[in-house]
Amino acid sequence: MNQQQIDRINALARKAKTPEGLTEEERAEQAVLRRAYIDSVVGNLKGQLDNTVIVDEKGHRRKLREKKEGE
């Protein structure tokens, strides 16, 4: 996600709040851009968590792992 796309998301959000609102094409564009933004944020968070380690009281380091169902 680049700054130009974020600026476009913000421009569409501002226009949606005006009395004229968004056209159908702009609504579709807004939905695509929002989905790309959310996917970007989730991907960045997963990358951050993949590189996170926990240090226990004995000084042992271990990587975070996904929680399994039932834990």
mmJSON file of the N, C-alpha and C atoms, coordinates in Angstrom:
{"data_MODEL":{"atom_site":{
"group_PDB":["ATOM","ATOM","ATOM","ATOM","ATOM","ATOM","ATOM","ATOM","ATOM","ATOM","ATOM","ATOM","ATOM","ATOM","ATOM","ATOM","ATOM","ATOM","ATOM","ATOM","ATOM","ATOM","ATOM","ATOM","ATOM","ATOM","ATOM","ATOM","ATOM","ATOM","ATOM","ATOM","ATOM","ATOM","ATOM","ATOM","ATOM","ATOM","ATOM","ATOM","ATOM","ATOM","ATOM","ATOM","ATOM","ATOM","ATOM","ATOM","ATOM","ATOM","ATOM","ATOM","ATOM","ATOM","ATOM","ATOM","ATOM","ATOM","ATOM","ATOM","ATOM","ATOM","ATOM","ATOM","ATOM","ATOM","ATOM","ATOM","ATOM","ATOM","ATOM","ATOM","ATOM","ATOM","ATOM","ATOM","ATOM","ATOM","ATOM","ATOM","ATOM","ATOM","ATOM","ATOM","ATOM","ATOM","ATOM","ATOM","ATOM","ATOM","ATOM","ATOM","ATOM","ATOM","ATOM","ATOM","ATOM","ATOM","ATOM","ATOM","ATOM","ATOM","ATOM","ATOM","ATOM","ATOM","ATOM","ATOM","ATOM","ATOM","ATOM","ATOM","ATOM","ATOM","ATOM","ATOM","ATOM","ATOM","ATOM","ATOM","ATOM","ATOM","ATOM","ATOM","ATOM","ATOM","ATOM","ATOM","ATOM","ATOM","ATOM","ATOM","ATOM","ATOM","ATOM","ATOM","ATOM","ATOM","ATOM","ATOM","ATOM","ATOM","ATOM","ATOM","ATOM","ATOM","ATOM","ATOM","ATOM","ATOM","ATOM","ATOM","ATOM","ATOM","ATOM","ATOM","ATOM","ATOM","ATOM","ATOM","ATOM","ATOM","ATOM","ATOM","ATOM","ATOM","ATOM","ATOM","ATOM","ATOM","ATOM","ATOM","ATOM","ATOM","ATOM","ATOM","ATOM","ATOM","ATOM","ATOM","ATOM","ATOM","ATOM","ATOM","ATOM","ATOM","ATOM","ATOM","ATOM","ATOM","ATOM","ATOM","ATOM","ATOM","ATOM","ATOM","ATOM","ATOM","ATOM","ATOM","ATOM","ATOM","ATOM","ATOM","ATOM","ATOM","ATOM","ATOM","ATOM","ATOM","ATOM","ATOM","ATOM"],
"id":[1,2,3,4,5,6,7,8,9,10,11,12,13,14,15,16,17,18,19,20,21,22,23,24,25,26,27,28,29,30,31,32,33,34,35,36,37,38,39,40,41,42,43,44,45,46,47,48,49,50,51,52,53,54,55,56,57,58,59,60,61,62,63,64,65,66,67,68,69,70,71,72,73,74,75,76,77,78,79,80,81,82,83,84,85,86,87,88,89,90,91,92,93,94,95,96,97,98,99,100,101,102,103,104,105,106,107,108,109,110,111,112,113,114,115,116,117,118,119,120,121,122,123,124,125,126,127,128,129,130,131,132,133,134,135,136,137,138,139,140,141,142,143,144,145,146,147,148,149,150,151,152,153,154,155,156,157,158,159,160,161,162,163,164,165,166,167,168,169,170,171,172,173,174,175,176,177,178,179,180,181,182,183,184,185,186,187,188,189,190,191,192,193,194,195,196,197,198,199,200,201,202,203,204,205,206,207,208,209,210,211,212,213],
"type_symbol":["N","C","C","N","C","C","N","C","C","N","C","C","N","C","C","N","C","C","N","C","C","N","C","C","N","C","C","N","C","C","N","C","C","N","C","C","N","C","C","N","C","C","N","C","C","N","C","C","N","C","C","N","C","C","N","C","C","N","C","C","N","C","C","N","C","C","N","C","C","N","C","C","N","C","C","N","C","C","N","C","C","N","C","C","N","C","C","N","C","C","N","C","C","N","C","C","N","C","C","N","C","C","N","C","C","N","C","C","N","C","C","N","C","C","N","C","C","N","C","C","N","C","C","N","C","C","N","C","C","N","C","C","N","C","C","N","C","C","N","C","C","N","C","C","N","C","C","N","C","C","N","C","C","N","C","C","N","C","C","N","C","C","N","C","C","N","C","C","N","C","C","N","C","C","N","C","C","N","C","C","N","C","C","N","C","C","N","C","C","N","C","C","N","C","C","N","C","C","N","C","C","N","C","C","N","C","C","N","C","C","N","C","C"],
"label_atom_id":["N","CA","C","N","CA","C","N","CA","C","N","CA","C","N","CA","C","N","CA","C","N","CA","C","N","CA","C","N","CA","C","N","CA","C","N","CA","C","N","CA","C","N","CA","C","N","CA","C","N","CA","C","N","CA","C","N","CA","C","N","CA","C","N","CA","C","N","CA","C","N","CA","C","N","CA","C","N","CA","C","N","CA","C","N","CA","C","N","CA","C","N","CA","C","N","CA","C","N","CA","C","N","CA","C","N","CA","C","N","CA","C","N","CA","C","N","CA","C","N","CA","C","N","CA","C","N","CA","C","N","CA","C","N","CA","C","N","CA","C","N","CA","C","N","CA","C","N","CA","C","N","CA","C","N","CA","C","N","CA","C","N","CA","C","N","CA","C","N","CA","C","N","CA","C","N","CA","C","N","CA","C","N","CA","C","N","CA","C","N","CA","C","N","CA","C","N","CA","C","N","CA","C","N","CA","C","N","CA","C","N","CA","C","N","CA","C","N","CA","C","N","CA","C","N","CA","C","N","CA","C","N","CA","C","N","CA","C","N","CA","C","N","CA","C","N","CA","C"],
"label_alt_id":[null,null,null,null,null,null,null,null,null,null,null,null,null,null,null,null,null,null,null,null,null,null,null,null,null,null,null,null,null,null,null,null,null,null,null,null,null,null,null,null,null,null,null,null,null,null,null,null,null,null,null,null,null,null,null,null,null,null,null,null,null,null,null,null,null,null,null,null,null,null,null,null,null,null,null,null,null,null,null,null,null,null,null,null,null,null,null,null,null,null,null,null,null,null,null,null,null,null,null,null,null,null,null,null,null,null,null,null,null,null,null,null,null,null,null,null,null,null,null,null,null,null,null,null,null,null,null,null,null,null,null,null,null,null,null,null,null,null,null,null,null,null,null,null,null,null,null,null,null,null,null,null,null,null,null,null,null,null,null,null,null,null,null,null,null,null,null,null,null,null,null,null,null,null,null,null,null,null,null,null,null,null,null,null,null,null,null,null,null,null,null,null,null,null,null,null,null,null,null,null,null,null,null,null,null,null,null,null,null,null,null,null,null],
"label_comp_id":["MET","MET","MET","ASN","ASN","ASN","GLN","GLN","GLN","GLN","GLN","GLN","GLN","GLN","GLN","ILE","ILE","ILE","ASP","ASP","ASP","ARG","ARG","ARG","ILE","ILE","ILE","ASN","ASN","ASN","ALA","ALA","ALA","LEU","LEU","LEU","ALA","ALA","ALA","ARG","ARG","ARG","LYS","LYS","LYS","ALA","ALA","ALA","LYS","LYS","LYS","THR","THR","THR","PRO","PRO","PRO","GLU","GLU","GLU","GLY","GLY","GLY","LEU","LEU","LEU","THR","THR","THR","GLU","GLU","GLU","GLU","GLU","GLU","GLU","GLU","GLU","ARG","ARG","ARG","ALA","ALA","ALA","GLU","GLU","GLU","GLN","GLN","GLN","ALA","ALA","ALA","VAL","VAL","VAL","LEU","LEU","LEU","ARG","ARG","ARG","ARG","ARG","ARG","ALA","ALA","ALA","TYR","TYR","TYR","ILE","ILE","ILE","ASP","ASP","ASP","SER","SER","SER","VAL","VAL","VAL","VAL","VAL","VAL","GLY","GLY","GLY","ASN","ASN","ASN","LEU","LEU","LEU","LYS","LYS","LYS","GLY","GLY","GLY","GLN","GLN","GLN","LEU","LEU","LEU","ASP","ASP","ASP","ASN","ASN","ASN","THR","THR","THR","VAL","VAL","VAL","ILE","ILE","ILE","VAL","VAL","VAL","ASP","ASP","ASP","GLU","GLU","GLU","LYS","LYS","LYS","GLY","GLY","GLY","HIS","HIS","HIS","ARG","ARG","ARG","ARG","ARG","ARG","LYS","LYS","LYS","LEU","LEU","LEU","ARG","ARG","ARG","GLU","GLU","GLU","LYS","LYS","LYS","LYS","LYS","LYS","GLU","GLU","GLU","GLY","GLY","GLY","GLU","GLU","GLU"],
"label_asym_id":["A","A","A","A","A","A","A","A","A","A","A","A","A","A","A","A","A","A","A","A","A","A","A","A","A","A","A","A","A","A","A","A","A","A","A","A","A","A","A","A","A","A","A","A","A","A","A","A","A","A","A","A","A","A","A","A","A","A","A","A","A","A","A","A","A","A","A","A","A","A","A","A","A","A","A","A","A","A","A","A","A","A","A","A","A","A","A","A","A","A","A","A","A","A","A","A","A","A","A","A","A","A","A","A","A","A","A","A","A","A","A","A","A","A","A","A","A","A","A","A","A","A","A","A","A","A","A","A","A","A","A","A","A","A","A","A","A","A","A","A","A","A","A","A","A","A","A","A","A","A","A","A","A","A","A","A","A","A","A","A","A","A","A","A","A","A","A","A","A","A","A","A","A","A","A","A","A","A","A","A","A","A","A","A","A","A","A","A","A","A","A","A","A","A","A","A","A","A","A","A","A","A","A","A","A","A","A","A","A","A","A","A","A"],
"label_entity_id":["1","1","1","1","1","1","1","1","1","1","1","1","1","1","1","1","1","1","1","1","1","1","1","1","1","1","1","1","1","1","1","1","1","1","1","1","1","1","1","1","1","1","1","1","1","1","1","1","1","1","1","1","1","1","1","1","1","1","1","1","1","1","1","1","1","1","1","1","1","1","1","1","1","1","1","1","1","1","1","1","1","1","1","1","1","1","1","1","1","1","1","1","1","1","1","1","1","1","1","1","1","1","1","1","1","1","1","1","1","1","1","1","1","1","1","1","1","1","1","1","1","1","1","1","1","1","1","1","1","1","1","1","1","1","1","1","1","1","1","1","1","1","1","1","1","1","1","1","1","1","1","1","1","1","1","1","1","1","1","1","1","1","1","1","1","1","1","1","1","1","1","1","1","1","1","1","1","1","1","1","1","1","1","1","1","1","1","1","1","1","1","1","1","1","1","1","1","1","1","1","1","1","1","1","1","1","1","1","1","1","1","1","1"],
"label_seq_id":[1,1,1,2,2,2,3,3,3,4,4,4,5,5,5,6,6,6,7,7,7,8,8,8,9,9,9,10,10,10,11,11,11,12,12,12,13,13,13,14,14,14,15,15,15,16,16,16,17,17,17,18,18,18,19,19,19,20,20,20,21,21,21,22,22,22,23,23,23,24,24,24,25,25,25,26,26,26,27,27,27,28,28,28,29,29,29,30,30,30,31,31,31,32,32,32,33,33,33,34,34,34,35,35,35,36,36,36,37,37,37,38,38,38,39,39,39,40,40,40,41,41,41,42,42,42,43,43,43,44,44,44,45,45,45,46,46,46,47,47,47,48,48,48,49,49,49,50,50,50,51,51,51,52,52,52,53,53,53,54,54,54,55,55,55,56,56,56,57,57,57,58,58,58,59,59,59,60,60,60,61,61,61,62,62,62,63,63,63,64,64,64,65,65,65,66,66,66,67,67,67,68,68,68,69,69,69,70,70,70,71,71,71],
"pdbx_PDB_ins_code":[null,null,null,null,null,null,null,null,null,null,null,null,null,null,null,null,null,null,null,null,null,null,null,null,null,null,null,null,null,null,null,null,null,null,null,null,null,null,null,null,null,null,null,null,null,null,null,null,null,null,null,null,null,null,null,null,null,null,null,null,null,null,null,null,null,null,null,null,null,null,null,null,null,null,null,null,null,null,null,null,null,null,null,null,null,null,null,null,null,null,null,null,null,null,null,null,null,null,null,null,null,null,null,null,null,null,null,null,null,null,null,null,null,null,null,null,null,null,null,null,null,null,null,null,null,null,null,null,null,null,null,null,null,null,null,null,null,null,null,null,null,null,null,null,null,null,null,null,null,null,null,null,null,null,null,null,null,null,null,null,null,null,null,null,null,null,null,null,null,null,null,null,null,null,null,null,null,null,null,null,null,null,null,null,null,null,null,null,null,null,null,null,null,null,null,null,null,null,null,null,null,null,null,null,null,null,null,null,null,null,null,null,null],
"Cartn_x":[0.86,0.0,0.901,0.731,1.558,0.753,1.453,0.827,-0.251,-0.058,-1.048,-2.373,-2.312,-3.526,-4.21,-3.425,-3.99,-4.653,-4.003,-4.6,-5.928,-5.985,-7.22,-8.329,-7.985,-8.962,-9.53,-8.653,-9.093,-9.949,-9.583,-10.37,-11.778,-11.854,-13.169,-13.994,-13.347,-14.061,-14.621,-13.815,-14.306,-15.469,-15.359,-16.421,-17.706,-17.564,-18.738,-19.546,-18.89,-19.574,-20.273,-20.032,-20.67,-22.081,-22.92,-24.301,-24.377,-23.4,-23.454,-23.086,-22.245,-21.878,-20.992,-20.909,-20.063,-20.909,-20.302,-20.945,-20.723,-21.402,-21.236,-19.795,-19.181,-17.787,-16.85,-17.113,-16.279,-16.469,-17.689,-17.934,-17.153,-17.17,-16.44,-14.934,-14.437,-13.017,-12.661,-13.528,-13.299,-13.226,-14.107,-14.118,-12.824,-12.361,-11.117,-9.933,-9.874,-8.764,-8.783,-9.961,-10.059,-9.596,-9.993,-9.584,-8.061,-7.475,-6.017,-5.33,-5.887,-5.311,-5.37,-6.511,-6.669,-5.712,-5.607,-4.69,-3.246,-2.897,-1.555,-1.272,-2.212,-2.038,-1.914,-2.775,-2.731,-1.406,-0.954,0.321,1.492,1.482,2.544,2.526,1.339,1.224,1.718,1.344,1.817,3.335,3.909,5.361,6.015,5.438,5.956,5.887,4.758,4.584,5.473,5.752,6.64,8.055,8.428,9.773,9.814,8.761,8.683,9.059,9.86,10.22,9.806,9.567,9.214,10.382,10.785,11.85,11.21,11.375,10.778,11.68,11.244,11.977,13.376,13.622,14.951,15.839,15.314,16.083,15.995,15.139,14.97,14.124,14.583,13.855,13.088,11.855,11.086,10.211,9.994,9.162,7.698,6.93,5.484,4.979,3.919,3.301,1.798,1.167,-0.285,-0.946,-1.983,-2.723,-3.62,-3.575,-4.423,-5.772,-6.762,-8.115,-8.13,-8.72,-8.797,-7.727,-6.813,-5.766,-6.238],
"Cartn_y":[-1.172,0.0,1.228,2.085,3.286,4.52,5.619,6.843,7.364,7.183,7.638,6.891,5.591,4.816,5.244,5.495,5.956,7.31,8.204,9.513,9.369,8.416,8.197,7.665,6.758,6.252,7.419,8.306,9.451,10.414,10.629,11.518,10.951,9.644,9.021,9.076,8.911,8.987,10.39,11.407,12.794,13.053,12.569,12.793,12.063,10.907,10.143,10.903,11.777,12.549,13.789,14.13,15.3,14.931,15.938,15.655,14.884,15.093,14.387,12.914,12.568,11.167,10.597,9.274,8.567,7.944,7.834,7.1,5.607,4.784,3.33,2.916,3.543,3.224,3.605,4.753,5.193,4.293,3.824,2.892,1.595,1.105,-0.119,0.093,1.243,1.566,1.658,2.288,2.433,1.062,0.157,-1.187,-1.932,-1.817,-2.487,-1.904,-0.579,0.063,-0.262,-0.283,-0.625,-2.052,-2.983,-4.381,-4.501,-3.782,-3.808,-3.239,-2.184,-1.579,-2.551,-3.172,-4.131,-5.308,-5.828,-6.935,-6.527,-5.296,-4.783,-4.71,-4.197,-4.077,-5.461,-6.385,-7.741,-8.412,-8.251,-8.833,-8.274,-6.959,-6.344,-6.849,-7.002,-7.503,-8.942,-9.784,-11.166,-11.22,-10.379,-10.328,-9.922,-8.957,-8.501,-9.623,-10.306,-11.379,-12.586,-12.831,-13.934,-13.709,-12.462,-12.142,-11.777,-12.109,-11.799,-13.034,-12.823,-13.921,-13.58,-14.615,-14.454,-14.989,-14.24,-14.674,-15.017,-16.275,-16.679,-16.268,-16.6,-16.175,-16.783,-17.896,-18.527,-18.006,-17.104,-16.521,-17.285,-18.305,-19.067,-18.258,-18.227,-17.504,-18.493,-18.148,-18.978,-18.08,-18.556,-17.798,-17.954,-16.961,-17.079,-18.131,-18.804,-19.757,-19.529,-19.999,-19.852,-20.712,-20.189,-20.915,-21.937,-23.165,-24.198,-24.175,-24.668,-24.691,-25.552,-25.048,-25.783,-25.386,-24.517,-24.07,-22.897],
"Cartn_z":[0.0,0.0,0.0,-0.977,-1.04,-0.606,-0.448,0.052,-0.897,-2.173,-3.149,-2.961,-2.689,-2.459,-1.157,-0.119,1.155,0.98,0.227,-0.044,-0.79,-1.718,-2.476,-1.556,-0.645,0.329,1.133,1.595,2.395,1.575,0.311,-0.548,-0.762,-0.981,-1.174,0.112,1.264,2.542,2.759,2.431,2.564,1.623,0.385,-0.586,-0.179,0.449,0.874,1.916,2.664,3.711,3.164,1.913,1.313,0.861,0.626,0.185,-1.137,-2.029,-3.323,-3.178,-2.226,-1.979,-3.069,-3.092,-4.052,-5.158,-6.34,-7.428,-7.181,-7.944,-7.812,-8.106,-9.105,-9.445,-8.299,-7.693,-6.57,-5.349,-5.127,-4.014,-4.228,-5.468,-5.782,-5.599,-6.072,-5.909,-4.424,-3.641,-2.202,-1.522,-1.908,-1.317,-1.644,-2.876,-3.284,-2.518,-2.421,-1.719,-0.225,0.371,1.8,2.047,1.175,1.333,1.214,0.261,0.086,1.319,1.9,3.103,4.275,4.472,5.571,5.394,4.173,3.906,4.181,3.859,4.113,5.61,6.383,7.834,8.47,8.07,8.621,8.26,7.04,6.621,7.415,7.64,8.434,9.866,10.442,11.811,11.911,10.952,10.957,10.854,10.011,9.888,11.195,11.863,13.154,14.182,14.245,15.219,14.91,13.634,13.261,13.772,13.987,14.446,15.927,16.66,18.08,18.89,19.922,20.812,22.233,22.998,24.408,25.221,26.236,27.127,28.465,28.892,30.171,31.337,32.545,33.742,33.839,33.133,33.148,32.018,31.216,30.13,28.825,28.761,27.527,26.549,25.313,24.277,23.419,23.103,22.19,21.325,20.106,19.173,19.535,19.167,19.324,18.351,18.715,17.798,17.817,16.758,16.682,17.733,18.319,19.326,18.602,19.078,18.491,19.174,18.479,19.028,20.291,21.348,22.594,23.604,23.22,24.164,24.969],
"occupancy":[1.0,1.0,1.0,1.0,1.0,1.0,1.0,1.0,1.0,1.0,1.0,1.0,1.0,1.0,1.0,1.0,1.0,1.0,1.0,1.0,1.0,1.0,1.0,1.0,1.0,1.0,1.0,1.0,1.0,1.0,1.0,1.0,1.0,1.0,1.0,1.0,1.0,1.0,1.0,1.0,1.0,1.0,1.0,1.0,1.0,1.0,1.0,1.0,1.0,1.0,1.0,1.0,1.0,1.0,1.0,1.0,1.0,1.0,1.0,1.0,1.0,1.0,1.0,1.0,1.0,1.0,1.0,1.0,1.0,1.0,1.0,1.0,1.0,1.0,1.0,1.0,1.0,1.0,1.0,1.0,1.0,1.0,1.0,1.0,1.0,1.0,1.0,1.0,1.0,1.0,1.0,1.0,1.0,1.0,1.0,1.0,1.0,1.0,1.0,1.0,1.0,1.0,1.0,1.0,1.0,1.0,1.0,1.0,1.0,1.0,1.0,1.0,1.0,1.0,1.0,1.0,1.0,1.0,1.0,1.0,1.0,1.0,1.0,1.0,1.0,1.0,1.0,1.0,1.0,1.0,1.0,1.0,1.0,1.0,1.0,1.0,1.0,1.0,1.0,1.0,1.0,1.0,1.0,1.0,1.0,1.0,1.0,1.0,1.0,1.0,1.0,1.0,1.0,1.0,1.0,1.0,1.0,1.0,1.0,1.0,1.0,1.0,1.0,1.0,1.0,1.0,1.0,1.0,1.0,1.0,1.0,1.0,1.0,1.0,1.0,1.0,1.0,1.0,1.0,1.0,1.0,1.0,1.0,1.0,1.0,1.0,1.0,1.0,1.0,1.0,1.0,1.0,1.0,1.0,1.0,1.0,1.0,1.0,1.0,1.0,1.0,1.0,1.0,1.0,1.0,1.0,1.0,1.0,1.0,1.0,1.0,1.0,1.0],
"B_iso_or_equiv":[0.0,0.0,0.0,0.0,0.0,0.0,0.0,0.0,0.0,0.0,0.0,0.0,0.0,0.0,0.0,0.0,0.0,0.0,0.0,0.0,0.0,0.0,0.0,0.0,0.0,0.0,0.0,0.0,0.0,0.0,0.0,0.0,0.0,0.0,0.0,0.0,0.0,0.0,0.0,0.0,0.0,0.0,0.0,0.0,0.0,0.0,0.0,0.0,0.0,0.0,0.0,0.0,0.0,0.0,0.0,0.0,0.0,0.0,0.0,0.0,0.0,0.0,0.0,0.0,0.0,0.0,0.0,0.0,0.0,0.0,0.0,0.0,0.0,0.0,0.0,0.0,0.0,0.0,0.0,0.0,0.0,0.0,0.0,0.0,0.0,0.0,0.0,0.0,0.0,0.0,0.0,0.0,0.0,0.0,0.0,0.0,0.0,0.0,0.0,0.0,0.0,0.0,0.0,0.0,0.0,0.0,0.0,0.0,0.0,0.0,0.0,0.0,0.0,0.0,0.0,0.0,0.0,0.0,0.0,0.0,0.0,0.0,0.0,0.0,0.0,0.0,0.0,0.0,0.0,0.0,0.0,0.0,0.0,0.0,0.0,0.0,0.0,0.0,0.0,0.0,0.0,0.0,0.0,0.0,0.0,0.0,0.0,0.0,0.0,0.0,0.0,0.0,0.0,0.0,0.0,0.0,0.0,0.0,0.0,0.0,0.0,0.0,0.0,0.0,0.0,0.0,0.0,0.0,0.0,0.0,0.0,0.0,0.0,0.0,0.0,0.0,0.0,0.0,0.0,0.0,0.0,0.0,0.0,0.0,0.0,0.0,0.0,0.0,0.0,0.0,0.0,0.0,0.0,0.0,0.0,0.0,0.0,0.0,0.0,0.0,0.0,0.0,0.0,0.0,0.0,0.0,0.0,0.0,0.0,0.0,0.0,0.0,0.0],
"pdbx_formal_charge":[null,null,null,null,null,null,null,null,null,null,null,null,null,null,null,null,null,null,null,null,null,null,null,null,null,null,null,null,null,null,null,null,null,null,null,null,null,null,null,null,null,null,null,null,null,null,null,null,null,null,null,null,null,null,null,null,null,null,null,null,null,null,null,null,null,null,null,null,null,null,null,null,null,null,null,null,null,null,null,null,null,null,null,null,null,null,null,null,null,null,null,null,null,null,null,null,null,null,null,null,null,null,null,null,null,null,null,null,null,null,null,null,null,null,null,null,null,null,null,null,null,null,null,null,null,null,null,null,null,null,null,null,null,null,null,null,null,null,null,null,null,null,null,null,null,null,null,null,null,null,null,null,null,null,null,null,null,null,null,null,null,null,null,null,null,null,null,null,null,null,null,null,null,null,null,null,null,null,null,null,null,null,null,null,null,null,null,null,null,null,null,null,null,null,null,null,null,null,null,null,null,null,null,null,null,null,null,null,null,null,null,null,null],
"auth_seq_id":[1,1,1,2,2,2,3,3,3,4,4,4,5,5,5,6,6,6,7,7,7,8,8,8,9,9,9,10,10,10,11,11,11,12,12,12,13,13,13,14,14,14,15,15,15,16,16,16,17,17,17,18,18,18,19,19,19,20,20,20,21,21,21,22,22,22,23,23,23,24,24,24,25,25,25,26,26,26,27,27,27,28,28,28,29,29,29,30,30,30,31,31,31,32,32,32,33,33,33,34,34,34,35,35,35,36,36,36,37,37,37,38,38,38,39,39,39,40,40,40,41,41,41,42,42,42,43,43,43,44,44,44,45,45,45,46,46,46,47,47,47,48,48,48,49,49,49,50,50,50,51,51,51,52,52,52,53,53,53,54,54,54,55,55,55,56,56,56,57,57,57,58,58,58,59,59,59,60,60,60,61,61,61,62,62,62,63,63,63,64,64,64,65,65,65,66,66,66,67,67,67,68,68,68,69,69,69,70,70,70,71,71,71],
"auth_comp_id":["MET","MET","MET","ASN","ASN","ASN","GLN","GLN","GLN","GLN","GLN","GLN","GLN","GLN","GLN","ILE","ILE","ILE","ASP","ASP","ASP","ARG","ARG","ARG","ILE","ILE","ILE","ASN","ASN","ASN","ALA","ALA","ALA","LEU","LEU","LEU","ALA","ALA","ALA","ARG","ARG","ARG","LYS","LYS","LYS","ALA","ALA","ALA","LYS","LYS","LYS","THR","THR","THR","PRO","PRO","PRO","GLU","GLU","GLU","GLY","GLY","GLY","LEU","LEU","LEU","THR","THR","THR","GLU","GLU","GLU","GLU","GLU","GLU","GLU","GLU","GLU","ARG","ARG","ARG","ALA","ALA","ALA","GLU","GLU","GLU","GLN","GLN","GLN","ALA","ALA","ALA","VAL","VAL","VAL","LEU","LEU","LEU","ARG","ARG","ARG","ARG","ARG","ARG","ALA","ALA","ALA","TYR","TYR","TYR","ILE","ILE","ILE","ASP","ASP","ASP","SER","SER","SER","VAL","VAL","VAL","VAL","VAL","VAL","GLY","GLY","GLY","ASN","ASN","ASN","LEU","LEU","LEU","LYS","LYS","LYS","GLY","GLY","GLY","GLN","GLN","GLN","LEU","LEU","LEU","ASP","ASP","ASP","ASN","ASN","ASN","THR","THR","THR","VAL","VAL","VAL","ILE","ILE","ILE","VAL","VAL","VAL","ASP","ASP","ASP","GLU","GLU","GLU","LYS","LYS","LYS","GLY","GLY","GLY","HIS","HIS","HIS","ARG","ARG","ARG","ARG","ARG","ARG","LYS","LYS","LYS","LEU","LEU","LEU","ARG","ARG","ARG","GLU","GLU","GLU","LYS","LYS","LYS","LYS","LYS","LYS","GLU","GLU","GLU","GLY","GLY","GLY","GLU","GLU","GLU"],
"auth_asym_id":["A","A","A","A","A","A","A","A","A","A","A","A","A","A","A","A","A","A","A","A","A","A","A","A","A","A","A","A","A","A","A","A","A","A","A","A","A","A","A","A","A","A","A","A","A","A","A","A","A","A","A","A","A","A","A","A","A","A","A","A","A","A","A","A","A","A","A","A","A","A","A","A","A","A","A","A","A","A","A","A","A","A","A","A","A","A","A","A","A","A","A","A","A","A","A","A","A","A","A","A","A","A","A","A","A","A","A","A","A","A","A","A","A","A","A","A","A","A","A","A","A","A","A","A","A","A","A","A","A","A","A","A","A","A","A","A","A","A","A","A","A","A","A","A","A","A","A","A","A","A","A","A","A","A","A","A","A","A","A","A","A","A","A","A","A","A","A","A","A","A","A","A","A","A","A","A","A","A","A","A","A","A","A","A","A","A","A","A","A","A","A","A","A","A","A","A","A","A","A","A","A","A","A","A","A","A","A","A","A","A","A","A","A"],
"auth_atom_id":["N","CA","C","N","CA","C","N","CA","C","N","CA","C","N","CA","C","N","CA","C","N","CA","C","N","CA","C","N","CA","C","N","CA","C","N","CA","C","N","CA","C","N","CA","C","N","CA","C","N","CA","C","N","CA","C","N","CA","C","N","CA","C","N","CA","C","N","CA","C","N","CA","C","N","CA","C","N","CA","C","N","CA","C","N","CA","C","N","CA","C","N","CA","C","N","CA","C","N","CA","C","N","CA","C","N","CA","C","N","CA","C","N","CA","C","N","CA","C","N","CA","C","N","CA","C","N","CA","C","N","CA","C","N","CA","C","N","CA","C","N","CA","C","N","CA","C","N","CA","C","N","CA","C","N","CA","C","N","CA","C","N","CA","C","N","CA","C","N","CA","C","N","CA","C","N","CA","C","N","CA","C","N","CA","C","N","CA","C","N","CA","C","N","CA","C","N","CA","C","N","CA","C","N","CA","C","N","CA","C","N","CA","C","N","CA","C","N","CA","C","N","CA","C","N","CA","C","N","CA","C","N","CA","C","N","CA","C","N","CA","C","N","CA","C","N","CA","C"],
"pdbx_PDB_model_num":[1,1,1,1,1,1,1,1,1,1,1,1,1,1,1,1,1,1,1,1,1,1,1,1,1,1,1,1,1,1,1,1,1,1,1,1,1,1,1,1,1,1,1,1,1,1,1,1,1,1,1,1,1,1,1,1,1,1,1,1,1,1,1,1,1,1,1,1,1,1,1,1,1,1,1,1,1,1,1,1,1,1,1,1,1,1,1,1,1,1,1,1,1,1,1,1,1,1,1,1,1,1,1,1,1,1,1,1,1,1,1,1,1,1,1,1,1,1,1,1,1,1,1,1,1,1,1,1,1,1,1,1,1,1,1,1,1,1,1,1,1,1,1,1,1,1,1,1,1,1,1,1,1,1,1,1,1,1,1,1,1,1,1,1,1,1,1,1,1,1,1,1,1,1,1,1,1,1,1,1,1,1,1,1,1,1,1,1,1,1,1,1,1,1,1,1,1,1,1,1,1,1,1,1,1,1,1,1,1,1,1,1,1]
}}}
